Structures are given as C-alpha cells and as structure tokens.
Amino acid sequence: MNKLKKIFDKIYSVPVLTGIIISQPIIDMATYFSKELLNITSAGIVFRTLILMYAIIYLLFSKKDRKKYLFLSYLFLLGIFFVINIILNYNVNYLFADFKNILKISYLPVLLLFLLKFINDNKIFVSTKVLNICTFIISFITLVAKFTNTQVCSYSNCLNGFIGWFYSANEIGVICLLLFGVTLYNCIKSEFSFWNVVNLVLILITSLSIGTKASYLGIITLTLFMFIIQFLRLCIYRNKENFKGTVMVLLIGVVLCVVTPSVPTCYNNYKLFRDYNIYCQIPIDATNFSNAEIIKKNFEKENSGNTPLTPDEKVEEILNGRDNAFAKKDSMLKKRSIAEKCFGLGYSKYSNINGETHKERIVERDYYDLIFEYGYIGIILILIPIITLLLYLAVKRIQKPSKIISRKNILIGAIILVLVGAHIAGHVLFSPAVTTYIAFILAILYSEEVIFTNENKK
C-alpha cells in the first residue's frame, strides 16, 4: 500500500504538473502538424483527454476531505446531465462528435477542480514563472515560422495576420492575451529582469501579429488596467519601484498607439478604426506579394472614405455574421420543448430541409452555444466552478483593501477579459487549449489565498 502511495505521489507532483503546463504549446503545435501531414484533426483532443483522465483519477483517489466529496458530487451531477443531454438528442451517426464536444466543455471545470484539490492537499504555492516558458515557446515558434516563411496565415493570407505553426488564430490569440497579462505582471514584479523583458517584447509582437480583434483589444485593455493599478500604487506608496513600473506601462501604451495603424488588426478592420479617426496603413508584408501595388491602391482607395458606419454595420463588423447564426438558432430554440430548453439541443443538431440533412452552424459565441447545446441547466452547471472561484477571489480582495491595488489583479483582469470576450467571439470555453491556461492562472490566484490563510493561522 505504501509503495502504491509513493507511485501516486510521484505521478501527482509539482514537476509532473509543471511538465503538463509546459507541454501545452507543444500539443497545440502537434495538432497543426498532425492535420497538415497526416490529416488527423484530433491529436490535441487525444492528449488533453489523457490529461482529463489524469485529473479525474486524482480527484477519485486523493486525500478524503469535504472538498473531495463536494467536487465528486459536482462531477457526478455533471455526468448525469450529459447522459440526459445525449439521450434527448441521440443520433448514432453523430454520437462521437457529441461525445468529443462534451470532453471539450468538461475540460475547464474538471481541470480547475483538480488543481484546487491538488493545491489544498499539498499546500503548494503555484508560481507564474512556469507560464514564462510557455510564453517563450509560443513566441519563438511564431517568429521562427515567420522568418522561415512557413507560417500559418490567420485568415485568407498572411497579410491579415499569422500564427506560427498553430491551428487556430482565435485560440492562439486568446492564449497570447492571457500570457501577456502574466508576463506583464512578472516583468514589473521582478523589477524588469532581462528574461522577463525579452518575454514581454516577444509576446507583444506575437499578439499584435495575429490580426484578431480579441488579441489587439485585449492587449490595449490590459495595458490600461495595469497603468491604473501602477498609478494608484505610485500615488499611495511613492517609491522608486512603482515609479519604474508606471513609466514602463506608459511606454508600452505609447508603443501601442504608434504601431496601431500598421498592425494586421487595423488592416482587417479599417472601417471600424476609421470611425475613431485612426486611418490604417497596409502592413509591411504587402511588399512580399506579387500584386503588392494593386493591393496598396485598392486599400488606400477604400480606407480614404469618410462615411461613418451605421450601428447595424458596426455590429456586423464586430460579430462577423455571428448575429445571423444566433438569430437562426434562437428562433429554433423557441420552438422546442421545455426539456430541450433545459437540457439543450446537443452539439450535432441536424435539421431536415427538402429531404436533405443540414448541420446547424454553431454561433461561435460561447455562452449562446452553451445554451443552445446544453440548455439553461447545462450552462449553470458548467460555469458554477469558475463563477464560484471568481466570487471567492473578489471577496478576499474586498476584505483586504491593500489587495485592491495588487499587481496580481492583472491576472484576474485577463481572465475576466477573456470570459467577456467569449460572449462576442467564442473559442474560449469550448477550447481546452485556452481553458488550460484559465484554470492554471485561477489556481495561481487560489494558491496565494490558501497559503495566506495558513500563514495567518500559524
């Protein structure tokens, strides 16, 4: 029995957990290459299913306490819910697709509960430093792919942005946003060590090169949020450290303002930017295209107009047609039974039109997709762990006023920003590639509270 316990403790240890976190960019890169070379799209889900099983086994066989029974009860209820969802929408032809989607949406709550239980059992302070390695790997892969001209284009061509050797622009954009928040925190906290400054520059370049609205607007918002925190700290503490931090964040803000007209996001959304008197420039990559002059003339002609967008046109530009998919599925949901509204229509919902089977397009706005696929009960069950933890962290900060201006709040800000972004763009709650980082960052914040409480009790 002691031998089994030793094996269990070795498997579930900080080095193994660190390895799992560091492996995330490698798994995402493997997903891309497996698709390109072997035409296999499920490489990522296979690896992350193993991680999911790793987490569930720990919850089943870990130290017995109140949290264990609470977490297992939650997982039991979630499992029963998914069984009901599958029964209501059962179709043998699409059972695998439904099951795969359930694994994806289960990833965040299961991994989060595992990390909380692991921290609680071992009283280990989880560090943000491991995420520095992930940041470097992602930035390095993206830039090497660019310099070797083997990069994946974010959209129709790399003039609109590029994402290294990764599979999805939306996913990697959100991941870079989260890592930018972590890197900015690490950089200021450690008084600008060379490693952290290099990482910050790399992740900033990578994030701005992707071309998605989420990554660009997220970087702007987090920089502004960090500036407010640093400015308040400077006003209260009036020391050299906070002065340096404030100047650094201000410098990042100035750089962002200067480069904005020439980033791919501006080029992709020039009508929106023009409404705010920001006239975009064609990215420098245009010189690499054989029809560079034509591209330049056409863009300059379109970008020179002064006609403002109407409110409806703005919505269309921001949502990229997702509002139409939402209206269609919302209309479909209203006609369904109470059971289907409560337990969802399933992921692979197909409709019969003129004797032909058509798959209903997902909305690509995560909260709406959650309601359509898993109903009102499903969205509550799936989001309970993350909402509860965020409320817990908020209460802890309110109880201790000094924590209101803690630099670590940039991590909470990054999480909230990503979760709010899921309302508009999606590819967050349904993406294990993204939710791994969300769960780990929340675990970092939770571990701080657990250790702080224990220190006070001593």
C-alpha positions as CSV (number, residue, x, y, z in Angstrom):
1,M,0.0,0.0,0.0
2,N,2.9,2.4,0.9
3,K,4.5,1.5,-2.5
4,L,1.3,2.5,-4.3
5,K,1.1,5.7,-2.4
6,K,4.7,6.6,-3.3
7,I,4.0,6.0,-7.0
8,F,0.8,8.1,-6.7
9,D,2.7,10.9,-5.1
10,K,5.4,10.8,-7.8
11,I,2.8,10.9,-10.6
12,Y,0.9,13.7,-8.9
13,S,3.7,16.1,-8.1
14,V,4.8,19.6,-8.9
15,P,7.4,18.5,-11.6
16,V,4.8,16.5,-13.4
17,L,2.2,19.2,-13.2
18,T,4.8,21.7,-14.5
19,G,5.6,19.4,-17.4
20,I,1.9,19.3,-18.3
21,I,1.7,23.1,-18.4
22,I,4.9,23.5,-20.4
23,S,3.7,20.8,-22.9
24,Q,0.6,22.9,-23.9
25,P,2.2,24.9,-26.7
26,I,3.9,21.6,-28.0
27,I,0.4,19.9,-28.0
28,D,-1.0,22.8,-30.0
29,M,1.8,22.7,-32.5
30,A,1.4,18.9,-32.8
31,T,-2.2,19.4,-33.5
32,Y,-1.3,21.6,-36.5
33,F,1.3,19.3,-37.9
34,S,-0.9,16.2,-37.5
35,K,-3.5,18.0,-39.5
36,E,-1.1,19.1,-42.2
37,L,1.0,15.9,-42.5
38,L,-1.4,13.2,-41.5
39,N,-4.8,14.8,-41.9
40,I,-5.7,14.0,-38.3
41,T,-7.5,16.8,-36.5
42,S,-7.9,15.0,-33.2
43,A,-4.3,14.9,-31.9
44,G,-4.9,17.7,-29.5
45,I,-8.1,16.2,-28.1
46,V,-6.3,12.8,-27.6
47,F,-3.5,14.4,-25.5
48,R,-5.9,16.5,-23.5
49,T,-8.3,13.6,-22.9
50,L,-5.3,11.9,-21.2
51,I,-4.8,15.0,-19.1
52,L,-8.5,15.0,-18.3
53,M,-8.3,11.4,-17.1
54,Y,-5.2,12.2,-15.1
55,A,-7.2,14.9,-13.3
56,I,-10.3,12.7,-12.7
57,I,-8.1,9.8,-11.2
58,Y,-6.6,12.3,-8.8
59,L,-10.0,13.5,-7.6
60,L,-11.1,9.9,-7.1
61,F,-8.1,8.7,-5.2
62,S,-6.8,11.8,-3.4
63,K,-7.0,12.6,0.3
64,K,-10.5,12.3,1.7
65,D,-12.0,15.6,2.9
66,R,-15.0,17.8,2.4
67,K,-13.7,19.2,-0.8
68,K,-13.2,15.8,-2.4
69,Y,-16.8,14.8,-1.8
70,L,-18.1,18.2,-2.9
71,F,-16.1,18.1,-6.1
72,L,-17.0,14.4,-6.9
73,S,-20.7,15.2,-6.2
74,Y,-20.5,18.0,-8.7
75,L,-18.8,15.8,-11.3
76,F,-21.5,13.1,-10.8
77,L,-24.2,15.7,-11.4
78,L,-22.4,17.0,-14.5
79,G,-22.1,13.4,-15.8
80,I,-25.8,12.7,-15.2
81,F,-26.6,15.9,-17.0
82,F,-24.6,14.9,-20.1
83,V,-26.2,11.5,-20.2
84,I,-29.6,13.1,-20.3
85,N,-28.4,15.6,-23.0
86,I,-27.2,12.7,-25.2
87,I,-30.4,10.6,-24.6
88,L,-32.6,13.6,-25.6
89,N,-30.6,14.2,-28.8
90,Y,-29.4,10.7,-29.6
91,N,-28.3,10.0,-33.1
92,V,-25.9,7.1,-33.6
93,N,-24.3,8.8,-36.6
94,Y,-23.2,11.8,-34.6
95,L,-22.6,10.2,-31.2
96,F,-18.8,10.6,-31.5
97,A,-19.0,14.3,-32.3
98,D,-21.3,14.9,-29.4
99,F,-19.0,13.0,-27.0
100,K,-15.9,14.9,-28.2
101,N,-17.7,18.2,-27.6
102,I,-18.7,17.1,-24.1
103,L,-15.0,16.3,-23.4
104,K,-14.0,19.8,-24.6
105,I,-16.6,21.6,-22.4
106,S,-15.8,19.4,-19.4
107,Y,-12.2,20.3,-19.5
108,L,-12.3,23.6,-17.7
109,P,-14.4,22.6,-14.7
110,V,-12.6,19.2,-14.2
111,L,-9.1,20.7,-14.6
112,L,-10.0,23.6,-12.3
113,L,-11.3,21.3,-9.5
114,F,-8.3,19.1,-9.8
115,L,-5.9,22.0,-9.4
116,L,-7.8,23.4,-6.4
117,K,-7.8,20.0,-4.7
118,F,-4.1,19.4,-5.5
119,I,-3.2,22.8,-4.0
120,N,-5.4,22.2,-1.0
121,D,-3.9,18.8,-0.3
122,N,-0.2,19.8,-0.7
123,K,-0.4,23.5,0.4
124,I,1.9,24.4,-2.5
125,F,2.2,27.9,-3.8
126,V,1.9,27.8,-7.6
127,S,4.2,30.2,-9.4
128,T,3.6,32.2,-12.6
129,K,7.2,31.5,-13.7
130,V,6.2,28.3,-15.5
131,L,4.0,30.3,-17.8
132,N,7.1,32.4,-18.8
133,I,8.3,29.2,-20.5
134,C,5.0,28.8,-22.4
135,T,5.2,32.4,-23.4
136,F,8.7,32.0,-24.8
137,I,7.8,28.7,-26.7
138,I,4.7,30.3,-28.4
139,S,6.5,33.5,-29.4
140,F,9.6,31.6,-30.6
141,I,7.6,29.2,-32.7
142,T,5.5,32.0,-34.2
143,L,8.6,34.1,-35.1
144,V,10.7,31.2,-36.4
145,A,7.8,30.2,-38.6
146,K,7.5,33.8,-39.9
147,F,11.2,34.1,-40.7
148,T,11.3,30.8,-42.5
149,N,8.2,31.7,-44.4
150,T,6.4,28.6,-43.2
151,Q,3.8,30.3,-41.0
152,V,0.1,29.6,-40.9
153,C,-2.0,32.6,-42.1
154,S,-4.7,33.8,-39.7
155,Y,-7.2,34.4,-42.5
156,S,-7.1,34.2,-46.3
157,N,-3.5,35.3,-46.5
158,C,-0.7,36.3,-44.1
159,L,-1.2,40.0,-44.9
160,N,-4.2,39.7,-42.4
161,G,-2.0,38.1,-39.7
162,F,-0.1,35.0,-39.0
163,I,0.0,32.4,-36.1
164,G,3.2,30.4,-36.5
165,W,2.7,26.7,-36.6
166,F,-0.6,26.7,-34.7
167,Y,-4.1,25.6,-35.8
168,S,-6.5,28.4,-34.8
169,A,-6.0,32.2,-34.8
170,N,-8.8,32.8,-32.3
171,E,-7.4,30.2,-29.8
172,I,-3.8,31.4,-30.0
173,G,-4.9,35.0,-29.8
174,V,-6.7,34.4,-26.6
175,I,-3.8,32.4,-25.2
176,C,-1.4,35.2,-26.0
177,L,-3.7,37.7,-24.3
178,L,-3.6,35.6,-21.1
179,L,0.1,35.2,-21.3
180,F,0.6,38.9,-22.0
181,G,-1.1,39.6,-18.7
182,V,1.1,37.1,-16.9
183,T,4.3,38.3,-18.5
184,L,3.5,42.0,-17.8
185,Y,2.9,41.1,-14.1
186,N,6.1,39.0,-13.9
187,C,8.1,41.8,-15.6
188,I,7.0,44.6,-13.2
189,K,7.1,42.3,-10.1
190,S,10.7,41.2,-10.7
191,E,12.0,44.7,-11.5
192,F,12.4,44.1,-15.2
193,S,14.8,41.2,-15.3
194,F,16.3,40.6,-18.8
195,W,14.4,37.3,-19.3
196,N,11.1,38.9,-18.4
197,V,11.6,42.0,-20.6
198,V,12.5,39.8,-23.6
199,N,9.5,37.7,-23.0
200,L,7.3,40.8,-22.8
201,V,8.6,42.1,-26.1
202,L,8.2,38.8,-27.8
203,I,4.6,38.2,-26.6
204,L,3.7,41.7,-27.5
205,I,5.0,41.3,-31.1
206,T,3.3,37.9,-31.4
207,S,-0.1,39.2,-30.1
208,L,-0.1,42.1,-32.5
209,S,0.9,39.9,-35.4
210,I,-2.1,37.6,-35.1
211,G,-4.6,40.0,-36.6
212,T,-7.7,39.2,-34.4
213,K,-9.7,41.9,-32.7
214,A,-9.7,39.9,-29.4
215,S,-5.9,39.9,-29.1
216,Y,-5.4,43.5,-30.1
217,L,-8.2,45.0,-27.9
218,G,-7.2,42.7,-25.0
219,I,-3.7,44.0,-25.1
220,I,-4.9,47.6,-25.1
221,T,-7.3,47.0,-22.2
222,L,-4.8,45.1,-20.0
223,T,-2.2,47.8,-20.6
224,L,-4.7,50.5,-19.5
225,F,-5.8,48.4,-16.5
226,M,-2.2,47.8,-15.4
227,F,-1.4,51.5,-15.8
228,I,-4.3,52.4,-13.5
229,I,-3.1,49.9,-10.9
230,Q,0.5,51.2,-11.1
231,F,-0.5,54.8,-11.0
232,L,-2.6,54.2,-7.8
233,R,0.3,52.4,-6.3
234,L,2.6,55.3,-7.2
235,C,0.3,57.8,-5.6
236,I,-0.1,55.7,-2.4
237,Y,3.5,54.3,-1.9
238,R,5.5,56.9,-3.7
239,N,8.6,54.7,-4.2
240,K,11.1,54.1,-7.0
241,E,9.8,50.7,-7.8
242,N,6.3,51.9,-8.5
243,F,7.6,54.8,-10.5
244,K,9.6,52.5,-12.8
245,G,6.5,50.2,-13.2
246,T,4.3,53.2,-14.1
247,V,6.8,54.5,-16.6
248,M,7.2,51.1,-18.2
249,V,3.4,50.5,-18.7
250,L,3.1,54.1,-20.0
251,L,5.8,53.3,-22.5
252,I,4.0,50.2,-23.7
253,G,0.9,52.3,-24.2
254,V,2.8,54.8,-26.3
255,V,4.3,52.0,-28.4
256,L,0.8,50.5,-28.9
257,C,-0.5,53.9,-30.1
258,V,2.4,54.4,-32.5
259,V,2.1,50.9,-34.1
260,T,-1.7,50.6,-34.2
261,P,-2.2,51.9,-37.8
262,S,0.2,49.3,-39.2
263,V,-0.9,46.2,-37.3
264,P,-2.9,43.5,-39.2
265,T,-5.9,44.0,-36.9
266,C,-6.2,47.6,-38.1
267,Y,-5.9,46.5,-41.7
268,N,-8.5,43.8,-41.2
269,N,-11.0,46.2,-39.6
270,Y,-10.1,49.5,-41.2
271,K,-13.8,50.7,-41.3
272,L,-14.1,50.3,-37.6
273,F,-10.8,52.1,-36.9
274,R,-11.7,54.9,-39.3
275,D,-14.8,55.6,-37.3
276,Y,-12.4,56.5,-34.4
277,N,-10.2,58.7,-36.7
278,I,-7.5,56.0,-36.9
279,Y,-6.5,55.6,-40.6
280,C,-4.9,52.2,-41.1
281,Q,-1.8,51.5,-43.2
282,I,-1.2,48.5,-45.2
283,P,1.1,46.0,-43.3
284,I,4.7,45.8,-44.4
285,D,4.0,42.2,-45.6
286,A,2.3,43.6,-48.7
287,T,5.7,44.0,-50.2
288,N,6.1,40.2,-50.3
289,F,3.1,39.8,-52.6
290,S,3.4,39.8,-56.4
291,N,0.4,42.1,-56.7
292,A,1.6,44.5,-53.9
293,E,0.9,47.6,-55.9
294,I,-2.7,46.6,-56.6
295,I,-3.3,45.6,-53.0
296,K,-1.9,49.0,-51.9
297,K,-4.0,51.1,-54.4
298,N,-7.2,49.2,-53.6
299,F,-6.7,49.5,-49.8
300,E,-5.8,53.2,-49.9
301,K,-8.9,53.9,-52.0
302,E,-11.2,52.0,-49.6
303,N,-9.5,53.5,-46.5
304,S,-9.8,57.1,-47.7
305,G,-13.6,57.3,-47.3
306,N,-15.2,59.4,-44.5
307,T,-18.7,57.8,-44.4
308,P,-19.2,56.5,-40.8
309,L,-20.6,53.1,-40.2
310,T,-24.2,52.8,-39.1
311,P,-24.9,51.0,-35.8
312,D,-26.0,47.8,-37.7
313,E,-22.9,47.9,-39.8
314,K,-20.7,48.2,-36.7
315,V,-22.4,45.2,-35.2
316,E,-21.8,43.3,-38.4
317,E,-18.1,44.3,-38.4
318,I,-17.6,43.3,-34.8
319,L,-19.6,40.0,-34.9
320,N,-18.6,38.9,-38.5
321,G,-22.1,37.4,-39.2
322,R,-22.4,35.6,-35.8
323,D,-25.6,37.6,-35.1
324,N,-27.3,35.9,-38.1
325,A,-26.4,32.4,-36.8
326,F,-27.6,33.5,-33.3
327,A,-31.0,34.7,-34.6
328,K,-31.5,31.4,-36.5
329,K,-30.7,29.2,-33.6
330,D,-32.6,31.4,-31.1
331,S,-35.7,31.0,-33.3
332,M,-35.2,27.3,-33.5
333,L,-34.8,27.0,-29.6
334,K,-38.0,28.9,-29.0
335,K,-40.0,26.2,-30.8
336,R,-38.5,23.4,-28.8
337,S,-39.9,21.6,-25.7
338,I,-39.2,22.6,-22.1
339,A,-36.9,19.6,-21.8
340,E,-34.8,20.6,-24.8
341,K,-34.6,24.2,-23.5
342,C,-33.4,23.0,-20.1
343,F,-31.0,20.2,-21.3
344,G,-30.1,21.6,-24.7
345,L,-30.3,20.6,-28.4
346,G,-26.9,18.8,-28.4
347,Y,-23.8,19.7,-30.4
348,S,-24.6,17.8,-33.6
349,K,-28.1,19.2,-34.1
350,Y,-29.2,18.5,-37.7
351,S,-32.3,19.7,-39.4
352,N,-34.1,18.2,-42.4
353,I,-34.6,20.7,-45.3
354,N,-36.2,19.5,-48.5
355,G,-35.2,15.9,-47.7
356,E,-31.6,16.8,-47.1
357,T,-29.8,16.8,-43.8
358,H,-28.1,20.1,-42.8
359,K,-25.9,20.7,-39.7
360,E,-26.9,23.8,-37.8
361,R,-24.0,26.2,-37.7
362,I,-22.6,27.0,-34.3
363,V,-22.9,30.6,-33.2
364,E,-19.2,30.9,-32.2
365,R,-20.3,32.9,-29.2
366,D,-19.6,30.6,-26.3
367,Y,-22.4,31.4,-23.9
368,Y,-25.1,31.2,-26.6
369,D,-23.6,28.0,-27.9
370,L,-23.7,26.6,-24.3
371,I,-27.4,27.5,-24.0
372,F,-28.3,26.0,-27.4
373,E,-26.2,22.8,-27.0
374,Y,-26.7,22.2,-23.2
375,G,-29.6,24.3,-22.2
376,Y,-30.2,26.6,-19.2
377,I,-29.4,23.9,-16.7
378,G,-26.2,23.0,-18.6
379,I,-24.8,26.5,-18.7
380,I,-25.3,26.9,-15.0
381,L,-23.7,23.5,-14.1
382,I,-20.7,24.0,-16.4
383,L,-20.0,27.6,-15.2
384,I,-20.6,27.1,-11.5
385,P,-16.9,26.3,-10.6
386,I,-15.4,29.2,-12.3
387,I,-18.0,31.7,-11.2
388,T,-17.7,30.5,-7.6
389,L,-13.9,30.8,-7.6
390,L,-14.0,34.3,-9.1
391,L,-16.5,35.4,-6.5
392,Y,-14.3,33.9,-3.8
393,L,-11.3,35.8,-5.1
394,A,-13.3,39.0,-5.3
395,V,-14.5,38.7,-1.7
396,K,-10.9,38.0,-0.5
397,R,-9.7,41.2,-2.2
398,I,-12.5,43.4,-0.9
399,Q,-11.8,42.1,2.7
400,K,-8.2,43.2,2.4
401,P,-8.1,46.8,0.9
402,S,-4.4,46.5,0.0
403,K,-5.2,43.7,-2.4
404,I,-7.5,46.0,-4.4
405,I,-4.4,47.6,-6.0
406,S,-2.3,44.4,-6.1
407,R,-0.4,43.9,-9.4
408,K,-1.7,40.4,-9.3
409,N,-5.2,41.7,-10.2
410,I,-3.9,42.0,-13.8
411,L,-4.3,38.2,-13.8
412,I,-7.9,38.4,-12.7
413,G,-8.4,41.2,-15.3
414,A,-7.0,38.9,-18.1
415,I,-9.4,36.1,-17.1
416,I,-12.4,38.3,-16.9
417,L,-11.5,40.0,-20.2
418,V,-11.2,36.6,-21.9
419,L,-14.5,35.4,-20.4
420,V,-16.3,38.6,-21.5
421,G,-14.7,38.1,-25.0
422,A,-16.3,34.7,-25.1
423,H,-19.7,36.5,-25.3
424,I,-18.6,38.1,-28.6
425,A,-16.1,35.8,-30.3
426,G,-16.1,32.4,-28.7
427,H,-13.3,29.7,-28.9
428,V,-12.7,30.1,-25.2
429,L,-14.9,27.8,-23.1
430,F,-15.0,25.1,-25.8
431,S,-11.3,25.1,-26.3
432,P,-9.1,23.0,-24.0
433,A,-6.1,24.8,-25.4
434,V,-7.4,28.0,-23.8
435,T,-9.1,26.7,-20.7
436,T,-5.9,25.0,-19.5
437,Y,-4.4,28.5,-19.1
438,I,-7.5,29.9,-17.5
439,A,-7.6,27.0,-14.9
440,F,-3.9,27.3,-14.2
441,I,-4.0,31.1,-13.7
442,L,-7.0,30.8,-11.4
443,A,-5.1,28.1,-9.5
444,I,-2.2,30.5,-9.0
445,L,-4.6,33.1,-7.5
446,Y,-6.3,30.5,-5.3
447,S,-2.9,29.1,-4.1
448,E,-2.0,32.6,-2.9
449,E,-5.2,32.8,-0.8
450,V,-4.7,29.3,0.7
451,I,-1.1,30.0,1.7
452,F,-2.0,33.4,3.0
453,T,-4.8,31.9,5.2
454,N,-2.5,29.2,6.5
455,E,0.3,31.7,7.4
456,N,-2.3,33.7,9.4
457,K,-3.3,30.6,11.3
458,K,0.2,29.7,12.5
